[in-house]
Every structure is written in structure tokens, then in C-alpha cells.
Amino acid sequence: MPILTNTAEQPDEPRRGPVWSIAEPERELDSNLIRLPAGDSIPSHLGAEVDTLIHVVRGGGTLLTEEGETSLRPGDVALLPRHTVRGFRAGEDGLEYLTVHRRRQGLRIQSRPGST
């Protein structure tokens, strides 16, 4: 059964960070709606071990990569390959973007052979 969410209807709070995520426990995908207020940023960092697709939903800003800066506006879609540097800077209207990527495995603690 499909699950429908309208990202335009998300509450105004929180003003920064993930404001929506997939909650279904038996999923193969992860997705988050990320919100940055005007002028805020996520510093450049090395991406995880999964390819990530972003879709700009509202506002605008800048995508920061090793190749330079790319302007972002509503409707833009970008593929960020795994293990690449990326960062974001919100423009004057803030920035909201949806991320979609393969679900990463959770951390598991395993005993070493011979340990108790």
C-alpha cells in the first residue's frame, strides 16, 4: 500500500534539520526532508557509503563540492555519488531539499571469537 506525504504541508518547526523522514521499519530506502533557514549552512563533509539523490523542494542556495559551487533552486535534482565531498548553504529564502538513498545497515556489535 502506498504511503503519501505532502512535503509542502510540513510544520514550520523545527526551523533547521530533518523535518520529515520515512518511518516504515521494513524499507529499503531512506529519505529525509532537510530544512536550512536563510543564510544557514551544512559544512562540506565526506558523504557516506551510499549514493544520494537530492531534490530541492523550496527556497534556494548553493551546493558545495570539490568541483566548486552550484546554485540550487526549486525543482533541481542532483546525484551525489558515495564518498564525495558535499555541503549546502541556504539562500535568502532558506533551503529545503529531499534526500533519497539506499538504507544503510545499522551498526551491529559482534563478539570476537574466544571472548566472553
Secondary structure as UniProt FT lines:
FT   HELIX           7..9
FT   STRAND          17..21
FT   TURN            25..26
FT   STRAND          29..36
FT   TURN            38..39
FT   STRAND          41..46
FT   STRAND          52..65
FT   TURN            66..67
FT   STRAND          68..72
FT   TURN            74..75
FT   STRAND          77..80
FT   TURN            82..83
FT   STRAND          85..102
FT   TURN            113..114
//
